[in-house]
Amino acid sequence: MRKRKQPFYDRGHALSIEGTCNSDDARFKIHGLLPGERALIQPLKKQRGAWICQSSEHEDLHPARVIPPCLHASICGGCAFQHVARSEQLGFKQHWLSEIFKEQPPAQWLATIKGRDSGYRSKARLGVKFVEKKQTTLIGFREVGSALIAEIDSCTVLVPELAGLLAPLRRLVDQLASKKSIPQIEVAASEEQVALVVRHLVPLDEADIAHLKAFERDYDVIFLLQSKGPASVVPLSLETTPLLKYSLPEQNLTFSFHPMDFTQVNQEINQHMVSQAIALLSLEPTDQVLDAFCGIGNFSLPIAQRVSQVWGLEAAENSIHRARENALANGLGNVQFDTVDLYNDDISAAQLPPANKVLLDPPRSGAEHICRQLLNHGNDTIVYVSCNPVSLRRDADILVGGGYRLEVLGMIDMFPHTAHMESIAKFTRATPNG
């Protein structure tokens, strides 16, 4: 029997949503390979019963193969589809979404929401590792099929303000006495400012602080330090925590956010997504809307511009605080934000606000409990924005089984070149409530 850690030649069989190409027996998940191509396969590690592999020496090239725009695409695990033509990427993701909803199709498919495929990502969590043997610091995403940090000095998907800091940050960390105790740096770029959150496992000495302050001045960035959990984040130099900003030009809204707050990383697509959600809700001045999993008000505020009342519910207290500030700053007084754990099984339909329309934007785990409660709630329309089509399909089954109709469904390419995708769906009540 072949020792599976030894390289071998084989052909790709079927592309998977993880961005790998499976072997014909599905025992090998191969990065960088396309169906029908022959390549040298190098097994990297075994994961959930299958070997994660890398490929090289490609032959019989697939028509959709392109030269990756990123020089580090073969080693960096941040992107999965850089070797695939954009049109093919979009077609594959659309096909995968269609397959998931094959037994529960919408009445209408929406056109895919898409935008530019480079320089789009304004937030990222970058791994940091000082390598003793090389006496150098690595900063970036994980290697393909590995927990190691890929050695990169550029990134085509990060916005230029962040991509341009990769090499300078490596040189900075090289100078620090604490370089072995810094595992990650979270980076965030807004319309006017860049913030860098440095996770450090030991206290920084005065010399390290001085290096960071010099970097702040030289590169016009803001450093924040994180010694423990998210609550430990403090600014390096400022007395008050700096807030970044993004805007929704079509709605003439501006949002302030802390670098650690959840926000969409692709602001071009975020604008399209918000406008699409508003259109699907078919808002009227007399409507009352529930925005569940509201975050800092990304959907709540543009909805509030068009209706009589909005309620935003969210578990994170910091997000609710920021949402209230954003509503005040944008002059919107018809929106109420409350801290509510929407995964709490004790929440019933009777405890939800009396809205006639609902916007759902949950995490990857979906909104199963709230969807069950909405069956006995007085709403007639639900727009569901999902970052996981699998949990969306589960929740769609709940809603359709409870009397709703899946009107429309569409794919959102929030993360070009990656295996990740979002989707948006509209449900209307097909049978009277109660």
Sequence and secondary structure as in RCSB ss.txt:
>XXXX:A:sequence
MRKRKQPFYDRGHALSIEGTCNSDDARFKIHGLLPGERALIQPLKKQRGAWICQSSEHEDLHPARVIPPCLHASI
CGGCAFQHVARSEQLGFKQHWLSEIFKEQPPAQWLATIKGRDSGYRSKARLGVKFVEKKQTTLIGFREVGSALIA
EIDSCTVLVPELAGLLAPLRRLVDQLASKKSIPQIEVAASEEQVALVVRHLVPLDEADIAHLKAFERDYDVIFLL
QSKGPASVVPLSLETTPLLKYSLPEQNLTFSFHPMDFTQVNQEINQHMVSQAIALLSLEPTDQVLDAFCGIGNFS
LPIAQRVSQVWGLEAAENSIHRARENALANGLGNVQFDTVDLYNDDISAAQLPPANKVLLDPPRSGAEHICRQLL
NHGNDTIVYVSCNPVSLRRDADILVGGGYRLEVLGMIDMFPHTAHMESIAKFTRATPNG
>XXXX:A:secstr
   TTS EEEEB EE TTSEEE TTS EEEET  BT EEEEEEEEEETTEEEEEEEEEES  TTB   SSTTTTT
BTT S TTB HHHHHHHHHHHHHHHTTTS  SEE   B   SSS B EEEEEEEEETTTTEEEEESBBTTSSSB 
  S  SSB HHHHTTHHHHHHHHHH TTGGG  EEEEEE SS EEEEEE SS   HHHHHHHHHHHHHHT EEEE
ESSSGGG EESS SS   EEEEEGGGTEEEEE TTS   S HHHHHHHHHHHHHHHT  TT EEEEET TTTTTH
HHHHTTSSEEEEEES HHHHHHHHHHHHHTT  SEEEEE  TT TT  GGGS   SEEEE   TT  HHHHHHHT
TSS SEEEEEES HHHHHHHHHHHHHTTEEEEEEEEE SSTTSS  EEEEEEEE S   
